[in-house]
Amino acid sequence: MSDLLAARAQMAMSLGFHIIFAAIGIAMPLLMVIAEWSWHRTSDPVYLNLAQRWAKGTAILFAVGAVSGTVLSFELGLLWPHFMGWAGAIIGMPFSLEGFAFFLEAIFLGIYLYGWNRVSPKAHFFAGIVVAISGAASGVFVVIANSWMNTPTGFQIINGQVANVDPIAAMLNPAAFSECLHMLLAAYAATGFAVAGIHAFFLLRYPSEQFHRAALAIALTVGGATAIVQPLSGDLIARAVAHNQPAKLAAFEAHYQTQSGAPFKIMGPLQIPHGLSLLIYHRMDATVIGLDDFPPADRPPVTPVRISFQVMVATGSAMAIVGIYWFWLLWKKREFPASKWFLRTVLASAPLGFLAIETGWIVTEVGRQPWIIYGFMRTRDAVTPMPGLIVPFLTFTTLYIFLAFIVAWMLIRHVSDVPVDSTLSTNDDVSPA
């Protein structure tokens, strides 16, 4: 394995591990705030118990996410020093703001965890809202930095050097809004479905358990609603990619020849005439640029990008269908749908969101290759000259595997600790008044 490949593999492994915890850190605070709001509204202790247990699970995942995120920040400087030297002054602001949001989230998560009997109910609920907002903001600032790598703006090149840096313009780059919206919706959908799947599993064993019914209802409502809206953000981001990174879009569809009225390829030989032009440009006769218009050295690898894109779309579509059916059942029956086949469907859908997130990031990162800064710096020119990068790659891979087992063990213990009759809170003296 070459040093370049080892450095790329280490970043891919680290990002693939961290993004799970980043997405949960965005979405879980919203779920626990909704649970607490439901407790204040109904005085039902089930919601109090739910908010407290989700908060503890959030704390576990937040701690691991902090570790993996810290490792990533060091890897950027150690593995890609030329990139950081070139781009550090441009994207330093979103990374600094992400750090501020992270510390804000940590502080108010501590208040939320330990303030049930120490601050007023309104102050406690406000702390949860701050955790939810700062968690989302933290993810947004990181995605802004990544979007800049796809559509770099906010600087000039004078005599081969970066000059006239405008960090605000860099943060407001053309891909920022669509990427941030897409990632936020993906985080809420993935986490909502994962949490709903866990509680669907317990409902299959204890069908009348109110704790798991309430948990599934909140989680699937959040996950289902965002999964339904996600295709709209997907359309937005696809149009942005077509305008700013046409080679990446061509790799999405394995589209080689530039043509007007380009067909949309479903699977193999199946095609929808004019479908790709209509989807991307909303015109049947629009011209879609093909990969053959780019030098071979500037083309992304088609196979992993194409397969990942198809998996992302398929899993996202499946979640949207489940979400639509969930809301239709609620509207039709006016009560919680508890049939075994529906619960099994929710359980089967639990991992789809994170599969969509992982493949989506493959589409984003591999689809940008061979560039680390699109159009300005190639990935091979950004890597450190230090040899032996296979050693840290294997070391950190082992570390992340160990962390994954520890987290899985802790979460299994935390989830399985829920009593069958969980109608009372662990803090019975807490009052919603």
C-alpha positions as CSV (number, residue, x, y, z in Angstrom):
1,M,0.0,0.0,0.0
2,S,1.4,3.4,-1.0
3,D,1.7,6.2,1.5
4,L,-0.9,8.2,-0.5
5,L,-3.4,5.3,-0.4
6,A,-2.7,4.7,3.3
7,A,-3.3,8.3,4.1
8,R,-6.6,8.3,2.1
9,A,-7.6,5.0,3.7
10,Q,-7.0,6.4,7.2
11,M,-9.0,9.5,6.5
12,A,-11.8,7.4,5.0
13,M,-11.9,5.1,8.0
14,S,-11.8,8.0,10.5
15,L,-14.5,9.9,8.7
16,G,-16.6,6.8,8.2
17,F,-16.4,6.1,12.0
18,H,-16.9,9.7,13.2
19,I,-19.8,10.6,10.9
20,I,-22.0,8.2,12.7
21,F,-21.5,9.9,16.0
22,A,-21.7,13.4,14.4
23,A,-25.1,12.5,12.9
24,I,-26.3,11.2,16.2
25,G,-25.0,14.3,18.0
26,I,-27.1,16.4,15.6
27,A,-30.3,14.5,16.0
28,M,-30.5,12.8,19.4
29,P,-30.7,16.2,21.3
30,L,-33.8,17.0,19.3
31,L,-35.5,13.7,20.2
32,M,-34.8,14.2,23.9
33,V,-36.1,17.8,23.8
34,I,-39.3,16.6,22.2
35,A,-39.6,13.9,24.9
36,E,-39.2,16.5,27.6
37,W,-41.6,18.9,25.9
38,S,-44.2,16.0,25.8
39,W,-43.7,15.5,29.5
40,H,-44.3,19.2,30.3
41,R,-47.4,19.1,28.1
42,T,-48.9,15.9,29.4
43,S,-47.3,15.3,32.8
44,D,-46.9,11.6,31.7
45,P,-43.9,10.2,33.5
46,V,-43.2,7.9,30.5
47,Y,-41.9,10.9,28.6
48,L,-39.7,12.0,31.5
49,N,-38.1,8.6,31.7
50,L,-37.6,8.7,27.9
51,A,-36.0,12.1,28.0
52,Q,-33.6,11.0,30.8
53,R,-32.6,7.8,29.1
54,W,-32.1,9.4,25.7
55,A,-30.0,12.1,27.4
56,K,-27.7,9.4,28.9
57,G,-27.4,7.6,25.6
58,T,-26.6,11.0,23.9
59,A,-23.8,11.6,26.5
60,I,-22.2,8.2,25.8
61,L,-22.2,8.8,22.0
62,F,-21.1,12.5,22.5
63,A,-18.0,11.4,24.4
64,V,-16.9,8.9,21.7
65,G,-17.7,11.5,19.0
66,A,-15.5,14.0,20.7
67,V,-12.6,11.5,20.7
68,S,-13.0,10.6,17.1
69,G,-13.4,14.2,16.1
70,T,-10.3,15.3,17.9
71,V,-8.3,12.5,16.1
72,L,-9.6,13.8,12.7
73,S,-8.4,17.4,13.5
74,F,-4.9,16.0,14.1
75,E,-5.0,13.9,11.0
76,L,-5.8,16.9,8.8
77,G,-2.6,18.5,9.9
78,L,-0.4,15.5,10.1
79,L,-1.5,13.6,7.0
80,W,-2.3,16.6,4.8
81,P,0.1,19.5,5.7
82,H,0.2,21.0,2.3
83,F,-3.6,21.2,2.2
84,M,-3.8,22.9,5.6
85,G,-0.9,25.2,4.7
86,W,-2.7,26.3,1.5
87,A,-6.3,26.4,2.8
88,G,-5.9,26.9,6.6
89,A,-6.4,30.7,6.4
90,I,-9.5,30.3,4.3
91,I,-11.4,27.6,6.1
92,G,-10.1,28.4,9.6
93,M,-13.3,30.3,10.5
94,P,-15.8,27.4,10.1
95,F,-13.5,25.1,12.0
96,S,-13.2,27.7,14.8
97,L,-17.0,28.2,14.9
98,E,-17.4,24.4,15.0
99,G,-15.2,24.3,18.1
100,F,-17.2,27.0,19.7
101,A,-20.5,25.1,19.0
102,F,-18.9,21.9,20.3
103,F,-18.0,23.5,23.6
104,L,-21.4,25.1,23.9
105,E,-23.0,21.7,23.3
106,A,-20.8,20.1,25.9
107,I,-21.6,22.7,28.6
108,F,-25.3,22.6,28.2
109,L,-25.4,18.9,27.9
110,G,-23.8,18.7,31.3
111,I,-26.5,21.1,32.6
112,Y,-29.2,18.9,31.0
113,L,-27.8,15.7,32.4
114,Y,-27.3,16.9,36.0
115,G,-29.7,19.8,36.3
116,W,-33.1,18.0,36.7
117,N,-33.3,18.9,40.3
118,R,-30.9,21.8,40.3
119,V,-32.3,24.3,37.8
120,S,-35.9,25.4,37.1
121,P,-37.9,23.3,34.6
122,K,-37.8,26.2,32.1
123,A,-34.0,26.6,32.4
124,H,-33.6,22.8,32.0
125,F,-35.7,22.7,28.9
126,F,-33.8,25.7,27.5
127,A,-30.6,23.9,28.1
128,G,-31.9,21.0,26.0
129,I,-32.8,23.4,23.2
130,V,-29.3,24.9,23.2
131,V,-27.8,21.4,23.0
132,A,-30.0,20.6,20.0
133,I,-29.1,23.9,18.2
134,S,-25.4,23.8,19.0
135,G,-25.2,20.1,17.9
136,A,-26.8,21.0,14.5
137,A,-24.5,24.1,14.2
138,S,-21.4,22.0,14.9
139,G,-22.3,19.7,12.0
140,V,-23.2,22.7,9.7
141,F,-19.8,24.4,10.2
142,V,-17.9,21.2,9.4
143,V,-20.0,20.6,6.3
144,I,-19.3,24.2,5.2
145,A,-15.6,23.5,5.3
146,N,-16.2,20.4,3.2
147,S,-18.4,22.2,0.7
148,W,-15.6,24.8,0.2
149,M,-13.4,21.9,-0.9
150,N,-16.0,21.1,-3.6
151,T,-16.6,24.8,-4.6
152,P,-13.6,26.9,-3.4
153,T,-14.3,30.6,-3.2
154,G,-13.3,33.6,-1.1
155,F,-9.7,34.0,-2.2
156,Q,-7.5,35.0,-5.1
157,I,-4.3,33.4,-6.5
158,I,-1.6,36.1,-7.1
159,N,1.8,34.9,-8.2
160,G,0.9,31.4,-7.3
161,Q,0.1,32.3,-3.7
162,V,-3.3,32.6,-1.9
163,A,-4.2,36.2,-1.3
164,N,-7.1,38.5,-0.5
165,V,-8.8,35.9,1.7
166,D,-12.5,36.5,2.5
167,P,-13.5,33.9,5.0
168,I,-17.2,34.9,4.9
169,A,-17.3,34.5,1.1
170,A,-15.6,31.1,1.6
171,M,-18.3,30.0,4.0
172,L,-21.0,31.2,1.6
173,N,-19.6,29.1,-1.2
174,P,-22.0,27.8,-3.9
175,A,-22.3,24.3,-2.4
176,A,-22.7,25.3,1.3
177,F,-26.5,25.6,1.6
178,S,-27.3,22.4,-0.4
179,E,-24.7,20.3,1.4
180,C,-25.6,21.5,4.8
181,L,-29.4,21.0,4.3
182,H,-28.8,17.5,2.9
183,M,-26.5,16.5,5.8
184,L,-28.9,17.9,8.5
185,L,-31.9,16.0,7.0
186,A,-29.8,12.9,6.6
187,A,-28.7,13.0,10.3
188,Y,-32.3,13.4,11.6
189,A,-33.6,10.7,9.3
190,A,-30.9,8.2,10.0
191,T,-31.0,8.7,13.8
192,G,-34.8,8.7,13.9
193,F,-35.0,5.4,12.0
194,A,-32.2,3.8,14.1
195,V,-33.8,4.8,17.4
196,A,-37.3,3.7,16.1
197,G,-35.8,0.4,15.1
198,I,-34.5,-0.3,18.6
199,H,-37.8,0.4,20.2
200,A,-39.6,-1.6,17.5
201,F,-37.5,-4.6,18.5
202,F,-38.7,-4.2,22.1
203,L,-42.3,-3.7,21.1
204,L,-42.2,-7.0,19.2
205,R,-41.4,-8.6,22.6
206,Y,-43.6,-6.3,24.8
207,P,-46.4,-5.0,22.5
208,S,-48.3,-3.1,25.2
209,E,-45.2,-1.3,26.7
210,Q,-46.0,2.4,26.7
211,F,-42.4,3.5,27.0
212,H,-41.3,2.0,23.7
213,R,-44.5,3.0,22.0
214,A,-43.9,6.7,22.9
215,A,-40.2,6.4,21.9
216,L,-41.0,4.8,18.5
217,A,-43.7,7.5,17.8
218,I,-41.3,10.4,18.4
219,A,-38.3,8.8,16.7
220,L,-40.2,7.7,13.6
221,T,-42.1,11.0,13.3
222,V,-38.8,12.9,13.2
223,G,-37.1,10.3,11.0
224,G,-40.0,9.8,8.7
225,A,-40.7,13.5,8.2
226,T,-37.1,14.3,7.3
227,A,-36.8,11.2,5.0
228,I,-39.8,12.4,3.1
229,V,-38.3,15.9,2.6
230,Q,-34.8,14.6,1.8
231,P,-35.4,14.0,-1.9
232,L,-36.1,17.7,-2.3
233,S,-32.7,18.5,-0.9
234,G,-31.3,15.8,-3.1
235,D,-32.6,17.5,-6.1
236,L,-31.1,20.8,-4.9
237,I,-27.7,19.3,-4.3
238,A,-27.7,17.4,-7.6
239,R,-28.3,20.7,-9.5
240,A,-25.5,22.3,-7.6
241,V,-23.2,19.5,-8.5
242,A,-24.2,19.6,-12.1
243,H,-23.3,23.3,-12.2
244,N,-20.1,23.3,-10.2
245,Q,-18.7,19.7,-10.6
246,P,-20.0,18.2,-13.8
247,A,-17.5,15.4,-13.8
248,K,-18.8,14.2,-10.4
249,L,-22.4,14.3,-11.7
250,A,-21.4,12.3,-14.8
251,A,-19.8,9.7,-12.4
252,F,-23.1,9.5,-10.5
253,E,-24.8,8.2,-13.6
254,A,-21.9,6.7,-15.4
255,H,-22.7,9.2,-18.2
256,Y,-19.8,9.3,-20.7
257,Q,-21.1,11.1,-23.8
258,T,-22.3,14.7,-23.7
259,Q,-25.9,14.8,-25.1
260,S,-29.1,16.8,-24.9
261,G,-32.1,14.9,-23.6
262,A,-29.9,12.5,-21.7
263,P,-31.6,9.4,-20.5
264,F,-31.8,8.4,-16.8
265,K,-30.3,5.0,-16.2
266,I,-32.1,2.9,-13.6
267,M,-30.4,-0.5,-13.6
268,G,-28.4,-2.0,-16.3
269,P,-30.1,-1.5,-19.7
270,L,-33.2,0.1,-18.2
271,Q,-33.5,3.8,-19.1
272,I,-36.0,6.6,-18.9
273,P,-35.7,8.7,-22.1
274,H,-34.7,12.4,-21.3
275,G,-35.0,11.5,-17.6
276,L,-31.5,12.7,-16.5
277,S,-31.9,16.1,-18.3
278,L,-35.3,16.5,-16.7
279,L,-34.1,15.6,-13.2
280,I,-31.1,17.8,-13.3
281,Y,-32.1,20.8,-15.3
282,H,-35.9,20.4,-15.2
283,R,-35.9,20.5,-19.1
284,M,-36.2,17.5,-21.3
285,D,-33.8,18.9,-23.9
286,A,-31.1,20.1,-21.6
287,T,-27.5,19.1,-22.3
288,V,-25.7,16.9,-19.7
289,I,-21.9,16.9,-19.9
290,G,-20.3,13.5,-20.1
291,L,-17.1,12.1,-18.7
292,D,-15.5,12.0,-22.1
293,D,-15.3,15.8,-22.1
294,F,-12.7,15.6,-19.3
295,P,-9.1,14.4,-19.5
296,P,-8.7,10.9,-18.0
297,A,-6.5,12.3,-15.2
298,D,-9.4,14.6,-14.1
299,R,-12.1,12.0,-13.9
300,P,-13.3,10.5,-10.6
301,P,-13.4,6.7,-10.3
302,V,-16.8,5.8,-11.8
303,T,-17.6,2.4,-10.2
304,P,-17.4,3.3,-6.5
305,V,-19.1,6.6,-7.0
306,R,-21.9,5.1,-9.2
307,I,-22.6,2.2,-6.8
308,S,-22.5,4.4,-3.7
309,F,-24.9,6.8,-5.4
310,Q,-27.3,4.1,-6.2
311,V,-27.2,2.6,-2.7
312,M,-27.7,6.1,-1.2
313,V,-30.8,6.8,-3.4
314,A,-32.2,3.3,-2.8
315,T,-31.9,3.4,1.0
316,G,-33.2,7.0,1.2
317,S,-36.2,6.2,-1.0
318,A,-37.0,3.1,1.1
319,M,-37.0,5.3,4.3
320,A,-39.2,7.9,2.6
321,I,-41.7,5.1,1.7
322,V,-41.8,3.9,5.3
323,G,-42.2,7.4,6.5
324,I,-45.1,8.1,4.2
325,Y,-46.8,4.9,5.3
326,W,-46.3,5.7,9.0
327,F,-48.0,9.1,8.6
328,W,-50.8,7.5,6.5
329,L,-51.4,4.9,9.2
330,L,-51.6,7.6,11.8
331,W,-54.0,9.6,9.8
332,K,-56.1,6.6,8.8
333,K,-56.3,4.8,12.2
334,R,-55.9,7.8,14.5
335,E,-53.9,5.5,16.8
336,F,-50.5,3.9,17.2
337,P,-50.0,1.2,14.5
338,A,-48.7,-1.8,16.4
339,S,-49.0,-4.7,13.9
340,K,-46.0,-7.1,13.9
341,W,-45.3,-6.7,10.2
342,F,-45.1,-3.0,10.5
343,L,-42.8,-3.2,13.5
344,R,-40.6,-5.7,11.6
345,T,-40.5,-3.2,8.7
346,V,-39.3,-0.4,11.1
347,L,-36.7,-2.8,12.6
348,A,-35.4,-3.7,9.1
349,S,-35.2,0.0,8.2
350,A,-33.1,0.9,11.2
351,P,-29.7,0.7,9.6
352,L,-30.7,2.3,6.2
353,G,-30.1,5.9,7.2
354,F,-26.6,5.4,8.3
355,L,-25.9,3.2,5.2
356,A,-27.2,6.2,3.2
357,I,-24.9,8.6,5.1
358,E,-21.8,6.4,4.6
359,T,-22.4,5.9,0.9
360,G,-23.3,9.6,0.5
361,W,-20.0,10.6,1.9
362,I,-18.3,8.2,-0.5
363,V,-20.1,10.0,-3.3
364,T,-19.0,13.4,-2.0
365,E,-15.4,12.6,-1.3
366,V,-14.5,10.0,-4.0
367,G,-16.5,11.9,-6.5
368,R,-14.3,15.0,-6.0
369,Q,-11.1,13.0,-6.8
370,P,-8.5,13.5,-8.0
371,W,-8.9,16.9,-6.3
372,I,-8.7,17.7,-2.6
373,I,-9.5,21.3,-3.4
374,Y,-11.6,21.1,-6.6
375,G,-9.7,22.6,-9.5
376,F,-6.8,23.9,-7.4
377,M,-5.0,21.2,-5.5
378,R,-4.8,17.5,-6.3
379,T,-4.9,14.9,-3.5
380,R,-1.5,13.5,-4.3
381,D,0.1,17.0,-3.9
382,A,-1.5,17.5,-0.4
383,V,-0.2,14.4,1.4
384,T,2.7,14.5,3.8
385,P,6.1,13.4,2.6
386,M,6.7,11.3,5.7
387,P,7.0,7.6,4.9
388,G,5.5,4.6,6.7
389,L,1.9,5.8,6.7
390,I,0.6,2.3,6.8
391,V,1.6,2.1,10.5
392,P,-0.8,4.9,11.8
393,F,-3.5,3.5,9.4
394,L,-3.4,0.1,11.0
395,T,-3.0,1.6,14.5
396,F,-6.0,3.8,14.3
397,T,-8.1,1.1,12.6
398,T,-7.4,-1.1,15.6
399,L,-8.3,1.7,17.9
400,Y,-11.6,2.4,16.2
401,I,-12.6,-1.3,16.1
402,F,-11.9,-1.4,19.9
403,L,-14.0,1.8,20.4
404,A,-16.8,0.4,18.3
405,F,-17.0,-2.7,20.5
406,I,-17.0,-0.6,23.7
407,V,-19.7,1.7,22.4
408,A,-21.9,-1.2,21.3
409,W,-21.5,-2.9,24.7
410,M,-22.3,0.3,26.6
411,L,-25.4,1.0,24.4
412,I,-26.7,-2.6,24.7
413,R,-26.4,-2.4,28.4
414,H,-28.1,1.0,28.5
415,V,-31.0,0.0,26.2
416,S,-31.6,-3.4,27.8
417,D,-31.7,-1.8,31.2
418,V,-35.2,-0.3,30.4
419,P,-37.7,-2.1,32.7
420,V,-40.8,-3.7,31.2
421,D,-43.0,-1.5,33.3
422,S,-41.1,1.8,32.7
423,T,-43.9,4.2,33.5
424,L,-42.0,5.9,36.4
425,S,-39.0,8.2,36.1
426,T,-35.7,7.5,37.8
427,N,-36.1,10.9,39.4
428,D,-39.6,10.6,40.8
429,D,-39.4,14.0,42.6
430,V,-38.9,15.9,39.4
431,S,-42.0,18.0,38.6
432,P,-43.0,19.5,35.3
433,A,-44.5,22.5,37.0
